[in-house]
Amino acid sequence: MIPPSSPPPFQGPTVLVAPGIRLAETELQESFLRAGGPGGQNVNKVETAVQLRFDAAASPNLPQWVKDKLKTLAGRRWTGDGVIVITAQRHRTQERNREDARERLFELIREATVRQAARRPTRPTLGSQKRRLEAKATRSGVKRLRGSVDMD
C-alpha cells in the first residue's frame, strides 16, 4: 500500500515558523553588508547588516494560499522572482541582526497564515430602516422650508 502523498522529508535542520509550516534552513540565504547608523569607527570596518533572502514562490513548504497572501503583505520586499528580501541593520552586532531579520520574516509568514473569516452578508433591521426613512423625511422637510416663499 502506497502512503498518501506528502511533502518530501526535510534535509538538515528546520525551523518551525507557524503551526503546520516548517522551513528548511537551506531555504534561507543570508549575506552580510556594511550598515549605516550607530557603531562608531567600527561601522566602516565590519559587515554587521544582514540581508536575508527567502524564495517564497519556489518554496515547497508553503501552501499556495499562504504564498498569495504573503506576496500582498510583503509589498516591495517581494521581488519579481518571488523572493522576499529583508535587510536588518538595527543592531550593532551581526548575530543580533541575523536574529532580527529571521524573526521579521517568520512574523510575516505567521501573519500570512491567518485566514480571514468569510463575511456573511447581513440585512438592516426593520427598525433601522424605519429610523433612516424618518430621518430622511425630517431632513427633507427642513430643506423644503428653506425654499423661496411665494408672495402671490
FENPE-V272861 format. One record per backbone hydrogen bond with DSSP energy under -1.0 kcal/mol. CO is the residue of the C=O (numbers start at 1). NH is the residue of the N-H. If there is no record, write none. Layout:
co: <CO & CO>
nh: <NH & NH>
//
This chain:
co: <13 & 15 & 18 & 21 & 21 & 23 & 24 & 25 & 29 & 31 & 33 & 39 & 40 & 41 & 42 & 42 & 46 & 49 & 50 & 51 & 52 & 53 & 54 & 54 & 63 & 64 & 65 & 66 & 67 & 68 & 69 & 70 & 71 & 74 & 75 & 77 & 79 & 82 & 83 & 84 & 86 & 88 & 93 & 94 & 95 & 96 & 97 & 98 & 99 & 100 & 101 & 102 & 103 & 104 & 105 & 106 & 107 & 108 & 109 & 125 & 126 & 127 & 128 & 129 & 130 & 131 & 132 & 133 & 134 & 135 & 136 & 137 & 138 & 139 & 140 & 141 & 144>
nh: <25 & 23 & 21 & 17 & 18 & 15 & 27 & 28 & 53 & 51 & 49 & 42 & 43 & 44 & 45 & 46 & 48 & 33 & 88 & 31 & 86 & 29 & 56 & 84 & 67 & 68 & 69 & 70 & 71 & 72 & 73 & 74 & 75 & 77 & 78 & 85 & 82 & 57 & 79 & 54 & 52 & 50 & 97 & 98 & 99 & 100 & 101 & 102 & 103 & 104 & 105 & 106 & 107 & 108 & 109 & 110 & 111 & 112 & 113 & 129 & 130 & 131 & 132 & 133 & 134 & 135 & 136 & 137 & 138 & 139 & 140 & 141 & 142 & 143 & 144 & 145 & 147>
//
